[in-house]
Amino acid sequence: MKRVVVGTAGHIDHGKSSLVRALTGIDPDRLREEKRRGITIELGFAHLALPDGTVAGVVDVPGHERFVRAMAAGAGGIDLVVLVIAADEGVMPQTREHLDICRLLGVPRGLVAVTKSDLLPELGADWLPLLEQDIREATKGTFLEGAAVLPVSSATGEGLDRLRAEIARLAGEVTERPADGPVFLPIDRAFSMKGFGTVVTGTLLSGQIAEGDEAVLLPSPQGAPVLRVRSVQVHGKGAPRALAGQRTAVNLPGIEPAAIARGQALVHAGVVPASSILDAELTLLPAAPRPLKHRAKLLLHVGTAQVPAAVALLDRAELRPGETAFAQLRLGEPVAALPGQRFILRGFTVLEGRGKTVGGGRVLAIAAPRRRRGRPDALRQLEVLARGDADARVAAVLELAGPAGLDLPGLVGRTALAPKAAQGALDRLGAKGGAVLFDRERRAYVGGPVAHELARRLVAAVEAFHAGRPLAAGVGREELRGSLPPITDPRLFQRLLAQLAEKGELVVEGDHVRRKGHAAASGAGAGALKEKVAQALARGGLTPAWLAELPLLVGGAPEDVQAVLKLLLAEGRVVRASAELWFDAVAVGALRERLVAFLRERREITTQEFKDLVGATRKHVIPLAEYFDREKVTLRVGEKRVLRGEGRA
């Protein structure tokens, strides 16, 4: 069954709710206060059976100026609108503002219903032609230009059949919303239902939600608990799942209605983040009395949320009436939104004959980084997000994510693509180097240009290390990782390091990394220091200086002394007995010969006897004894040592 949502719009007391009741048999005015005052305060809902079997959801929106927030919330999910104009009053300020809102929110089609047509005879024969002319003038240049204008009477039923037929014709033109995209249900009501518990309702803008799904409500100031969907209703009837474009009620156990606010959205966990900055394409209404200044303060309506926003224009100082430009919306509090979602902006003063709506547009990127004005690379990126194909938009979103990267669900939420479409784009980009898979378990990717820049930084960091520490064999992995932004995923660091090693640009040796071709201590100064260290240890014999004393003894930096010690060790000229004690290899070799001869003659040696053999104090003797144990020359047995295999050989 096709999924269509029909909305009403128009001035207060022009008969919107009465028309919905006459068409559907359902009273959309559900609140006691609405009954008492005779006006719609909150969104009302009904459903309409069309001749072809389609069941359209019907959203009845308030007309009063004070309730435009609810109107904006309702219009965001509308496929076609019935603009209601009373026969006896004609086009009014809220008529124009509601029309502006529908235009800005991208409602693509609709018709005009002239209600209270039973009053036309007493208004005179010339009244209807004049009213139609006024309507044509008001709708000129809008999606309702040339639309059907149908007189109807909720009291007598006149014109209702023609109205149903025209709604059915327009419904046939509706392109259904994507049921395979990310789940996004803006919440317009939350209440408790006896026997069920908490229920939330809204028009499902994207995706599908089913019994048993895990979902969260965003934004959530205290952190979003994961909720499990107990049941789903569509048009008041139980259903296994709801699809995009349907009026939906979701039963959510584990949360009280008081903890849920209009403005939140129900989404699958880990897919759509809350946003404090939105990249947008923004249009200022032609009827706006003055240009919109950079950093102007306005009220943003997106989904069912209303939040204060500062509008940062990115390529100009002001936006003139009727113009469209790229902008950032910097919000006073976070919202949930999707790329491609429409929004409106309202000011704080009434535009003559129209209301407070001044502009609107569509979201290009959510959870966006703060951008500076006049940056060509930012404008290029926004152009791609606004008009690029799926591959280009996925590449742009990965670029925005930076070194942190994105997993597939996160990418779906930031592009509003279906998972299969997003994965297809990733596969194509990966084949060309435009995306890099760095975590197979999470299916996490980083943009190709981002990975290239990080790899460049790694190579530059290694070269800088060699330039500053030419005596060192290489830089430690953790020290090298510190050259990347803190948000860089550790797995990405390992992947980049492996790729650079495969290409031969870097050499990874244990815990150290060096540039290919780097020869530590190859300069004349380095060689001189190496010889100084070797001579100092040779002079020390079996009682050399401690590591901490060597730099002062030879006139070198501590890190350089450590570097040349490793080189001397590799050349076999020194022996490392402990972390703090290094010995001349010739002196240790001579001691080994004496030790082996002693053990062959006496079979065992005590600590005191070994001390006498070395001719040094315990602080040098004990490390040497342990060194010979590690080298398998001796084996400790109690307080004595005996000869082992290598010693006998």
Long-range contacts (C-beta under 8 A, 24 or more apart in sequence): 1-53, 1-54, 1-55, 2-54, 2-171, 2-174, 2-176, 3-176, 3-177, 3-243, 3-244, 3-245, 3-246, 4-54, 4-56, 4-57, 4-79, 4-80, 4-171, 4-174, 4-245, 5-56, 5-57, 5-58, 5-59, 5-77, 5-78, 5-79, 5-203, 5-245, 5-246, 5-247, 6-48, 6-56, 6-57, 6-58, 6-59, 6-78, 6-79, 6-80, 6-81, 6-82, 6-167, 6-171, 7-58, 7-59, 7-60, 7-61, 7-74, 7-75, 7-78, 7-80, 7-81, 7-82, 7-102, 7-107, 8-58, 8-59, 8-60, 8-61, 8-81, 8-82, 8-84, 9-61, 9-63, 9-71, 9-75, 9-81, 9-82, 9-83, 9-84, 9-98, 9-99, 9-101, 9-102, 10-63, 10-83, 10-84, 10-85, 10-94, 10-95, 10-98, 11-63, 11-84, 11-85, 11-86, 11-89, 11-92, 11-93, 11-94, 11-95, 11-98, 12-39, 12-62, 12-63, 12-64, 12-94, 13-38, 13-39, 13-63, 13-86, 14-63, 14-84, 14-85, 14-86, 14-89, 14-92, 14-95, 14-115, 14-116, 15-84, 15-86, 15-115, 15-116, 15-154, 16-40, 16-60, 16-61, 16-63, 16-84, 16-115, 17-44, 17-60, 18-115, 18-154, 18-155, 19-82, 19-84, 19-113, 19-115, 19-152, 19-154, 20-44, 20-46, 20-58, 20-60, 21-46, 21-154, 22-152, 22-154, 22-157, 22-160, 23-48, 23-58, 23-160, 23-163, 23-164, 24-48, 24-58, 26-58, 28-58, 28-60, 29-60, 39-63, 39-64, 40-67, 41-67, 41-70, 42-67, 42-70, 42-188, 42-189, 43-70, 43-73, 43-74, 43-188, 43-189, 45-201, 45-247, 47-235, 47-236, 47-247, 48-164, 48-167, 50-164, 50-167, 50-168, 50-171, 51-164, 51-165, 51-168, 52-168, 52-171, 52-172, 54-168, 54-171, 55-235, 56-167, 56-171, 57-203, 57-235, 57-246, 57-247, 59-203, 59-247, 61-98, 63-94, 63-98, 64-94, 65-93, 65-94, 65-97, 65-350, 65-355, 65-356, 68-94, 68-97, 68-101, 68-346, 68-355, 68-356, 68-357, 69-301, 69-306, 70-188, 71-98, 71-101, 72-101, 72-105, 72-301, 72-306, 72-344, 73-186, 73-188, 73-262, 73-301, 73-303, 73-304, 74-188, 74-203, 75-101, 75-102, 75-105, 75-107, 76-105, 76-186, 76-203, 76-205, 76-302, 76-303, 76-304, 76-341, 76-342, 77-186, 77-202, 77-203, 77-204, 77-205, 77-245, 78-102, 78-105, 78-107, 78-203, 79-107, 79-108, 79-109, 79-171, 79-174, 79-245, 80-107, 80-108, 80-109, 80-110, 80-111, 80-167, 80-170, 80-171, 80-174, 81-107, 81-109, 81-110, 81-111, 81-144, 82-110, 82-111, 82-112, 82-113, 82-163, 82-167, 83-110, 83-111, 83-112, 83-113, 83-139, 83-144, 84-113, 84-115, 85-112, 85-113, 85-114, 85-115, 85-131, 85-135, 86-114, 86-115, 86-116, 87-114, 87-115, 87-116, 87-117, 87-119, 87-120, 87-123, 87-127, 87-128, 87-131, 87-151, 88-116, 88-119, 88-123, 90-131, 90-134, 90-135, 91-134, 91-135, 91-138, 93-350, 93-353, 93-354, 93-355, 94-355, 95-138, 96-138, 96-287, 96-353, 96-354, 96-355, 97-354, 97-355, 97-356, 97-357, 99-138, 99-139, 99-142, 99-144, 100-285, 100-287, 100-354, 100-355, 100-357, 101-344, 101-357, 101-360, 102-143, 103-142, 103-143, 104-283, 104-285, 104-342, 104-343, 104-344, 104-357, 104-359, 104-360, 104-361, 105-342, 105-343, 105-344, 105-360, 106-342, 106-362, 107-143, 108-143, 109-143, 109-147, 109-170, 109-173, 109-174, 110-143, 110-144, 110-147, 110-170, 111-144, 111-147, 111-148, 111-149, 111-150, 111-163, 111-166, 111-167, 111-170, 112-139, 112-144, 112-147, 112-148, 112-149, 112-150, 113-150, 113-152, 113-163, 114-149, 114-150, 114-151, 114-152, 115-152, 115-153, 115-154, 116-153, 116-154, 116-155, 117-151, 117-152, 117-153, 117-158, 117-159, 118-153, 118-155, 118-156, 118-158, 120-151, 176-244, 176-245, 177-204, 177-205, 177-206, 177-244, 177-245, 178-206, 178-207, 178-244, 178-416, 178-418, 179-207, 179-208, 179-243, 179-244, 179-245, 180-207, 180-208, 180-418, 180-419, 180-420, 181-206, 181-207, 181-244, 181-412, 181-416, 181-417, 181-418, 182-206, 182-207, 182-267, 182-268, 182-271, 182-272, 182-338, 182-412, 182-413, 182-416, 183-207, 183-208, 183-209, 183-213, 183-215, 183-266, 183-267, 183-268, 183-271, 184-265, 184-266, 184-267, 184-272, 184-303, 184-336, 184-338, 184-341, 185-209, 185-248, 185-250, 185-265, 185-266, 185-267, 186-264, 186-265, 186-303, 186-304, 186-305, 186-336, 187-217, 187-260, 187-261, 187-262, 187-263, 187-264, 187-265, 187-266, 187-304, 188-262, 188-304, 189-262, 190-257, 190-260, 190-261, 190-262, 191-257, 192-256, 192-257, 193-251, 196-230, 196-231, 196-251, 197-230, 197-251, 197-252, 197-253, 198-251, 198-252, 198-253, 198-255, 198-256, 198-257, 198-260, 199-249, 199-250, 199-251, 199-252, 200-249, 200-250, 200-252, 200-260, 200-266, 201-247, 201-248, 201-249, 201-250, 202-247, 202-248, 202-265, 202-266, 202-304, 203-245, 203-246, 203-247, 203-248, 204-242, 204-243, 204-244, 204-245, 204-246, 204-247, 204-248, 205-244, 205-303, 205-338, 205-341, 206-244, 206-338, 206-416, 207-244, 207-268, 208-241, 208-242, 208-243, 208-244, 209-241, 209-242, 209-248, 209-250, 209-266, 210-240, 210-241, 210-242, 211-240, 211-241, 213-268, 214-268, 214-269, 215-250, 215-252, 215-266, 215-267, 215-268, 215-269, 216-266, 216-267, 216-268, 216-269, 217-255, 217-260, 217-264, 217-265, 217-266, 218-264, 218-265, 218-267, 218-272, 218-273, 218-274, 218-334, 218-336, 219-264, 219-274, 219-333, 219-334, 219-335, 219-336, 220-264, 220-274, 224-269, 225-254, 225-255, 226-269, 227-252, 227-253, 227-254, 227-255, 228-252, 228-253, 228-254, 262-304, 262-305, 263-303, 263-304, 263-305, 263-306, 263-307, 263-335, 264-304, 264-305, 264-336, 265-303, 265-304, 265-336, 265-337, 267-336, 267-413, 268-409, 270-407, 270-409, 270-410, 271-409, 271-410, 271-412, 271-413, 272-336, 272-338, 272-366, 272-413, 273-366, 273-367, 273-410, 273-413, 273-414, 274-334, 274-335, 274-336, 274-367, 275-331, 275-334, 275-335, 275-336, 275-337, 275-366, 275-367, 275-368, 276-330, 276-331, 276-333, 276-334, 276-367, 277-328, 277-329, 277-330, 277-331, 277-367, 277-368, 277-369, 277-370, 278-302, 278-328, 278-329, 278-331, 278-335, 278-337, 278-363, 278-364, 278-365, 278-366, 278-368, 279-326, 279-327, 279-328, 279-363, 279-364, 279-365, 279-368, 279-371, 279-382, 279-385, 280-326, 280-327, 280-328, 280-329, 280-343, 280-361, 280-362, 280-363, 280-364, 281-324, 281-325, 281-326, 281-327, 281-361, 281-362, 281-364, 281-382, 281-386, 282-311, 282-319, 282-324, 282-325, 282-326, 282-327, 282-345, 282-359, 282-360, 282-361, 283-322, 283-323, 283-324, 283-359, 283-360, 283-361, 284-319, 284-320, 284-321, 284-322, 284-323, 284-324, 284-358, 284-359, 285-321, 285-322, 285-357, 285-358, 285-359, 286-321, 286-322, 287-321, 287-351, 287-354, 288-321, 288-351, 288-358, 288-359, 289-321, 289-351, 289-352, 290-321, 291-318, 291-319, 291-320, 291-321, 292-318, 292-319, 292-358, 292-359, 293-317, 293-318, 294-318, 294-373, 298-345, 298-346, 298-347, 298-358, 298-359, 299-345, 299-346, 299-347, 299-348, 300-329, 300-331, 300-335, 300-343, 300-344, 300-345, 301-343, 301-344, 301-345, 301-346, 302-335, 302-337, 302-341, 302-342, 302-343, 302-363, 303-335, 303-336, 303-337, 303-341, 305-335, 305-336, 307-331, 307-332, 307-333, 307-335, 308-332, 308-333, 309-345, 311-345, 312-371, 312-373, 313-373, 314-371, 314-373, 314-374, 314-375, 314-378, 314-379, 314-382, 315-373, 315-374, 315-379, 319-359, 324-361, 326-364, 326-379, 326-382, 326-383, 326-386, 327-361, 328-368, 328-370, 328-371, 330-370, 337-363, 337-366, 338-363, 338-366, 338-413, 338-416, 339-363, 339-364, 339-365, 339-366, 339-385, 339-393, 339-414, 339-415, 339-416, 340-416, 365-396, 365-397, 365-400, 365-414, 366-413, 366-414, 367-414, 368-400, 369-400, 369-402, 390-415, 390-417, 390-421, 390-422, 390-424, 390-425, 391-425, 391-428, 391-429, 391-434, 393-417, 393-425, 394-422, 394-425, 394-426, 394-429, 394-435, 395-425, 395-429, 395-434, 395-435, 395-447, 395-448, 398-429, 398-435, 398-445, 398-446, 398-447, 398-448, 398-450, 399-447, 399-449, 399-450, 401-446, 401-447, 401-450, 402-446, 402-447, 402-450, 402-485, 402-487, 403-446, 403-450, 403-454, 403-484, 403-485, 403-487, 403-488, 403-489, 403-492, 404-487, 404-488, 404-489, 405-438, 405-439, 405-444, 405-445, 405-446, 405-450, 405-489, 405-492, 406-444, 406-445, 406-446, 407-439, 407-442, 407-443, 407-444, 407-445, 408-443, 408-445, 411-445, 436-492, 436-495, 438-489, 438-491, 438-492, 438-495, 439-489, 439-491, 439-492, 444-489, 444-491, 446-489, 446-492, 451-492, 451-496, 454-484, 454-488, 454-492, 454-496, 455-496, 455-499, 455-500, 457-483, 457-484, 458-483, 458-484, 458-496, 458-497, 458-500, 458-506, 459-500, 459-505, 459-506, 459-515, 462-506, 462-513, 462-514, 462-515, 463-515, 466-514, 466-515, 466-518, 469-559, 469-560, 469-563, 470-520, 470-521, 470-522, 470-523, 470-526, 471-520, 471-521, 471-526, 471-529, 471-559, 471-560, 471-563, 471-564, 471-567, 472-520, 472-559, 472-560, 472-563, 473-509, 473-512, 473-514, 473-520, 473-563, 473-566, 473-567, 474-507, 474-509, 474-512, 474-513, 474-514, 474-518, 474-520, 475-512, 475-513, 475-514, 476-511, 476-512, 476-513, 477-511, 477-512, 477-513, 480-513, 520-563, 520-567, 521-563, 521-564, 521-567, 526-560, 526-564, 529-554, 529-556, 529-560, 529-561, 529-564, 530-564, 530-567, 530-568, 532-556, 533-561, 533-564, 533-565, 533-568, 534-568, 534-573, 534-574, 534-584, 537-574, 537-582, 537-583, 537-584, 538-584, 538-586, 538-587, 540-583, 540-584, 541-584, 541-587, 542-583, 542-587, 542-588, 542-591, 542-614, 542-615, 542-616, 542-620, 542-624, 543-616, 543-617, 543-620, 544-581, 544-582, 544-583, 544-584, 544-620, 546-580, 546-581, 547-579, 547-580, 547-581, 547-582, 548-580, 550-582, 575-627, 577-623, 577-624, 577-626, 577-627, 578-623, 578-626, 578-627, 581-620, 581-623, 583-624, 588-624, 588-627, 591-624, 592-628, 592-633, 595-628, 595-633, 595-634, 595-647, 596-633, 596-643, 596-647, 599-634, 599-641, 599-642, 599-643, 599-647, 600-643, 600-648, 603-642, 603-643, 604-637, 604-640, 604-641, 604-642, 605-634, 605-640, 605-641, 605-642, 606-639, 606-640, 607-639, 607-640, 610-641
